[in-house]
Amino acid sequence: MEIAGARRRLALLLGTWGLTRLVLLLFVFKVLVFPGPDVTSDVSVIYQGWYDTLRHGSFPLDDVTWQYPPAAALPILSPALLGFLDYASAFFVLAFLADLTVLALLLYTGLRPGRTLRGAWVWVAGVPLLGPTVYARYDVMVTAVAVAALLAGARHPRVMGALAGFGALLKVWPALLLLGAVKRRAWGAAAVTVAVVAGVFAVSMPGAFAFLTFQRERGTEVESLGSLVFHVARHFGWRGEVLLNYGSVEFVGPYVDQVSTAALGLTALVFGWLMLWRLMAARFLPHTLADAAFVAVLMFTVTSRVISPQYVVWLIGLAAVCSCFRASRMRLPVGLVLAAAFVTVLEFPLWFAHVVASDGLGIALLLLRNGLLVAAAITGARELWRASVTWADVPPLPTQATRSKATSASP
């Protein structure tokens, strides 16, 4: 009876994945029309434009919207593997296959002794909450690499390090996966991978690191946490405007630079907290690696100058890995991220015009979505600290009496 019940649950899981992914494919292939702006234009216009430049052996240096590390060229060029399809169709199919890869990894892990299929359910349910944007950005491919890295971490640290290093050259954030790694082999493999892959791109393709300049010049995107200052300020006479700038819709005008700088300051504070946690953490359990990666990416996401909808794909992937471990304490943060994913599809693309207009609905959606992500980051950080650090682990500060005692006891 137990085996039959397990098979029914697995069949339900696979059936739900198949049905929801069929709907996503129907949306990106425009058999069905998703309300709001066309999210597939990034693939058919921007990605394909980059593809035409990259396949001639150069990065798109005359396009400031190219803001990615050098290995990002690989997913942009990957539709060439399906040459019998047009560029956009091939990209959607490859994004679907990346989604399938994540599911297979989570199923393999969830069916092992001591694990659970809860992680696979988080992925199956979380991805469609974001709508067709998931298949119209290469972030799902990066997430597949990150999920593979975390699931390999405990048993194969070198594989984990190599995948995390490669992921960092796809979109930077997978470098945070190494935060909870305790074996030097993982860090060493990551460093070697980054050096080799970056070196190959630097030698073979000019402009491999031009993205660093383009990223530095970005402003405050209209969906970010800091943008709420200007959404509200517009109702009190702020004279800035909303423009398509550096590949995203950003605020431009008075005080934008100050808010962007403040966001960078918050990111620095987050980095400091994560380093403090890493120094003080005393217990590294099987789930700590995934929990730490989830919290780190959450904290960097909420303090970023940009919180694009596709960023939530990363969080869902990492949340799914955490949920594979029965002992993970990230259940509440995972639930908050899933709720934020649903609100995300409401603010983009469904009611993005309201966000751009800074009207009541747009501000309410951003307050709710960003509030959920902030709550997830805070609760996740608290649970990570409680699970791996207690004040009992911290050596007490020496008093005058203990110093005198130690001195007298020394030979």
C-alpha positions in Angstrom: 0.0 0.0 0.0 2.8 2.4 0.9 4.5 1.7 -2.5 1.3 2.3 -4.3 0.7 5.6 -2.5 4.3 6.7 -3.3 3.7 6.0 -6.9 0.5 8.0 -7.0 2.2 11.0 -5.3 5.0 10.8 -7.9 2.5 10.5 -10.7 0.7 13.6 -9.4 4.0 15.5 -9.2 5.0 14.6 -12.7 1.5 15.3 -14.1 1.4 18.7 -12.5 4.8 19.6 -13.9 3.8 18.4 -17.4 0.6 20.3 -17.4 2.0 23.6 -16.0 5.0 23.5 -18.4 2.7 22.8 -21.4 0.8 26.0 -20.5 4.1 28.0 -20.2 5.2 26.7 -23.6 1.8 27.7 -25.1 2.3 31.2 -23.8 5.9 31.7 -25.1 5.0 30.2 -28.5 2.0 32.6 -28.5 -0.6 29.9 -28.9 -2.1 31.5 -25.8 -1.7 35.2 -25.1 -0.5 36.2 -21.6 -1.8 39.6 -20.6 0.6 42.6 -20.3 3.8 43.4 -22.3 5.2 40.7 -24.5 7.9 39.0 -22.3 9.4 37.1 -25.3 10.7 40.2 -27.0 13.9 40.0 -25.0 14.7 36.7 -26.8 13.6 37.6 -30.3 15.1 41.1 -30.3 17.8 41.5 -27.6 19.2 37.9 -27.3 19.1 37.4 -31.0 20.9 40.6 -31.6 23.6 39.6 -29.2 23.7 36.1 -30.9 24.5 37.7 -34.2 27.4 39.6 -32.7 28.7 36.7 -30.5 28.8 34.2 -33.3 31.4 36.3 -35.1 33.8 36.1 -32.1 33.1 39.4 -30.3 31.1 40.6 -27.4 28.4 43.3 -28.1 30.6 46.1 -26.8 28.4 48.8 -28.5 25.4 47.7 -26.5 25.2 48.8 -22.9 22.4 46.3 -22.2 25.1 43.6 -22.3 25.9 43.4 -18.6 26.8 39.8 -18.0 30.0 37.9 -17.3 31.7 36.3 -20.4 30.3 32.8 -20.0 26.8 34.3 -20.6 27.7 34.0 -24.2 27.1 30.3 -24.0 23.4 30.3 -23.3 22.9 33.1 -25.8 24.7 31.0 -28.4 23.0 27.7 -27.3 20.0 27.9 -29.8 22.5 27.1 -32.5 22.4 23.5 -31.1 18.8 23.4 -32.5 19.5 24.8 -35.9 16.3 23.3 -37.4 14.4 25.9 -35.3 14.3 29.6 -35.4 16.3 31.4 -32.7 13.4 32.2 -30.3 11.8 28.7 -30.6 15.1 27.0 -30.0 15.7 29.2 -26.9 12.3 28.3 -25.4 12.9 24.6 -26.0 16.3 24.8 -24.2 14.8 26.8 -21.3 12.2 24.0 -21.0 15.0 21.4 -21.0 16.8 23.3 -18.2 13.6 23.3 -16.2 13.3 19.5 -16.8 16.9 19.1 -15.7 16.2 20.9 -12.4 13.2 18.6 -11.8 15.3 15.5 -12.5 18.0 16.6 -10.0 15.4 17.3 -7.3 13.6 14.0 -7.9 16.9 12.1 -7.7 17.7 13.8 -4.4 14.2 13.7 -3.0 13.9 9.9 -3.5 17.1 9.1 -1.6 16.9 7.9 2.0 16.5 10.8 4.5 15.3 13.3 1.8 11.9 14.4 0.7 10.1 15.3 -2.5 9.1 18.6 -1.0 11.8 20.3 -2.9 10.6 19.0 -6.2 7.1 20.3 -5.3 8.5 23.7 -4.6 10.0 23.8 -8.1 7.0 22.4 -9.8 4.6 24.9 -8.1 6.9 27.9 -7.9 8.1 28.2 -11.5 4.6 28.7 -13.1 3.8 31.3 -10.6 6.1 33.6 -12.5 4.4 33.1 -15.8 6.1 32.8 -19.2 9.0 35.1 -18.1 10.8 32.0 -16.9 11.2 30.6 -20.4 12.0 34.0 -21.9 15.2 34.6 -19.9 18.4 32.6 -19.6 18.2 32.6 -15.8 16.5 29.2 -15.7 19.7 27.8 -17.3 21.9 29.4 -14.6 19.5 28.1 -11.9 20.0 24.6 -13.2 23.7 24.9 -12.8 23.3 26.3 -9.3 20.9 23.5 -8.2 23.3 20.9 -9.6 26.2 22.6 -7.7 24.3 22.6 -4.3 23.1 19.0 -4.6 26.6 17.9 -5.4 28.1 19.9 -2.5 28.1 17.4 0.4 29.5 14.4 -1.5 31.5 15.9 -4.4 33.0 19.2 -3.3 35.2 19.6 -6.3 32.2 19.2 -8.6 30.3 21.7 -6.6 33.1 24.2 -6.7 33.6 23.8 -10.5 29.8 24.3 -11.1 29.6 27.3 -8.8 32.6 28.9 -10.5 31.2 28.3 -13.9 27.8 29.6 -12.7 29.5 32.8 -11.4 30.8 33.4 -15.0 27.3 33.0 -16.3 25.6 35.5 -13.9 27.8 36.2 -10.9 25.3 35.3 -8.1 26.2 31.5 -8.1 29.5 32.5 -6.4 27.4 32.9 -3.2 26.8 29.2 -3.2 30.3 28.8 -1.8 29.5 30.7 1.4 28.6 27.5 3.3 31.3 25.3 1.8 33.6 23.9 4.5 36.0 21.9 2.3 38.8 23.8 0.6 38.5 21.5 -2.4 35.3 23.3 -3.3 36.9 26.7 -3.2 40.0 25.5 -5.1 37.9 23.9 -7.9 35.9 27.1 -8.2 39.0 29.3 -8.4 40.6 27.0 -11.1 37.3 26.9 -13.1 37.0 30.7 -13.0 40.6 31.2 -14.0 40.5 28.8 -16.9 37.2 29.8 -18.3 37.7 33.5 -17.9 41.2 33.2 -19.4 39.8 31.4 -22.5 37.2 34.1 -23.1 39.7 36.9 -22.4 42.1 35.5 -25.0 39.6 34.4 -27.6 37.0 37.2 -27.5 37.7 40.9 -27.0 35.7 42.8 -24.4 35.1 39.8 -22.0 34.9 42.1 -19.0 33.3 45.2 -20.3 30.2 44.3 -18.4 31.8 45.6 -15.2 31.7 49.1 -16.5 28.1 48.8 -17.7 27.0 47.4 -14.4 28.6 50.2 -12.4 26.6 52.8 -14.3 23.2 51.3 -13.7 20.6 53.3 -11.7 17.6 52.4 -9.6 15.2 50.0 -11.4 11.5 50.6 -10.9 10.9 47.2 -9.2 13.7 47.4 -6.7 13.3 48.1 -3.0 14.9 51.6 -3.3 12.5 52.5 -6.1 9.7 52.8 -3.6 11.2 56.1 -2.5 10.6 57.6 -5.9 7.2 55.9 -6.5 5.9 57.7 -3.4 7.9 60.9 -4.1 6.3 61.3 -7.5 3.0 62.0 -5.7 4.7 64.8 -3.8 6.2 66.7 -6.7 9.5 64.8 -7.4 10.6 65.9 -10.8 12.3 62.8 -12.1 11.1 60.4 -14.8 11.0 56.8 -15.7 13.2 55.8 -18.7 14.4 52.6 -20.4 18.0 52.9 -19.3 20.8 50.3 -19.5 18.4 47.5 -20.5 15.8 48.1 -17.7 13.1 50.6 -16.7 14.8 52.9 -14.3 14.2 56.1 -12.4 16.3 59.1 -13.6 16.4 62.4 -11.8 17.2 64.1 -8.5 18.5 61.9 -5.7 18.6 58.7 -7.8 22.4 58.5 -7.4 22.0 58.8 -3.6 19.4 56.0 -3.4 21.6 53.8 -5.6 24.6 54.4 -3.4 22.5 53.6 -0.3 21.5 50.3 -2.0 25.2 49.5 -2.5 25.8 50.4 1.2 23.1 47.9 2.2 24.7 45.3 0.0 28.0 45.9 1.8 26.3 45.5 5.2 24.8 42.2 4.0 28.2 41.0 2.9 29.6 41.9 6.3 26.8 40.0 8.1 27.4 37.0 5.9 31.2 37.1 6.7 30.4 37.3 10.4 28.1 34.3 10.2 30.7 32.4 8.3 33.4 33.1 11.0 31.1 32.3 13.9 29.2 29.3 12.5 30.0 26.2 14.5 27.6 23.5 13.1 27.6 22.6 9.4 24.9 20.0 8.9 24.0 18.5 5.5 21.4 21.2 4.8 23.6 24.1 5.9 25.2 24.6 2.5 21.9 25.0 0.8 20.4 27.1 3.6 23.3 29.5 3.5 23.2 29.9 -0.2 19.5 30.6 -0.2 19.8 33.2 2.5 22.8 34.9 0.9 21.1 35.2 -2.5 18.0 36.4 -0.9 19.8 39.2 1.0 21.8 40.3 -2.0 18.6 40.3 -4.1 16.6 42.5 -1.8 19.4 45.0 -1.5 20.1 45.2 -5.2 19.4 48.2 -7.3 17.5 45.9 -9.6 15.0 43.2 -8.7 13.9 41.9 -12.1 11.2 39.2 -12.2 13.6 36.6 -13.4 15.7 37.0 -10.2 12.9 35.2 -8.4 13.7 32.1 -10.5 17.0 31.8 -8.6 15.3 32.0 -5.3 12.8 29.3 -6.2 15.6 27.0 -7.3 17.5 27.5 -4.1 14.4 27.2 -2.0 13.7 23.9 -3.7 17.1 22.6 -2.8 16.6 23.6 0.8 13.2 21.9 0.9 14.8 18.6 -0.1 16.3 18.3 3.4 13.8 17.4 6.1 15.9 19.3 8.7 16.1 22.6 6.9 14.7 25.5 8.9 13.8 27.5 5.8 10.1 26.5 5.5 8.8 30.0 6.3 11.2 31.8 4.0 10.5 29.3 1.3 6.7 30.0 1.7 7.3 33.8 1.6 9.4 33.4 -1.6 6.6 31.4 -3.3 4.1 34.1 -2.3 6.4 36.8 -3.7 6.6 34.8 -6.9 2.8 35.1 -7.3 2.8 38.8 -6.6 5.7 39.2 -9.1 3.7 38.0 -12.0 1.0 40.4 -11.0 3.4 43.4 -11.1 5.2 42.1 -14.2 3.9 41.6 -16.8 0.2 41.7 -15.8 0.0 45.2 -14.3 3.4 46.6 -15.1 1.9 49.8 -16.6 0.6 50.6 -13.1 4.1 50.1 -11.6 5.6 52.4 -14.2 2.9 55.0 -13.5 3.5 54.8 -9.8 -0.2 54.6 -9.1 -1.9 53.1 -6.1 -2.1 49.6 -7.5 1.5 49.6 -8.7 2.9 50.9 -5.4 0.8 48.3 -3.4 2.1 45.5 -5.6 5.7 46.5 -5.1 5.2 47.0 -1.4 3.8 43.6 -1.1 6.3 41.8 -3.3 9.4 43.5 -1.9 8.0 43.2 1.6 7.6 39.5 1.2 11.2 39.2 0.0 12.5 41.3 2.8 10.6 39.2 5.4 12.0 36.0 3.8 15.5 37.4 4.0 15.2 38.4 7.6 13.6 35.2 8.8 16.0 33.1 6.7 19.0 34.9 8.2 17.6 34.4 11.7 17.0 30.7 11.2 20.4 30.2 9.6 22.0 31.9 12.6 20.0 29.9 15.1 20.8 26.6 13.3 24.5 27.1 13.1 25.6 29.7 15.7 24.5 30.1 19.3 26.0 32.5 21.8 27.2 29.4 23.7 29.6 28.9 20.7 31.1 32.3 21.2 34.1 32.4 23.6 33.5 34.9 26.4 35.5 38.1 26.5 38.4 37.8 28.9 38.0 39.7 32.2 40.8 41.2 34.3 40.5 38.3 36.7 40.7 35.6 34.0 43.6 37.4 32.4 45.5 37.5 35.7 44.7 33.9 36.3 46.0 32.9 32.9 49.2 34.9 33.5 49.9 33.4 36.9 49.3 29.9 35.5 51.8 30.3 32.7 55.3 29.0 33.3 
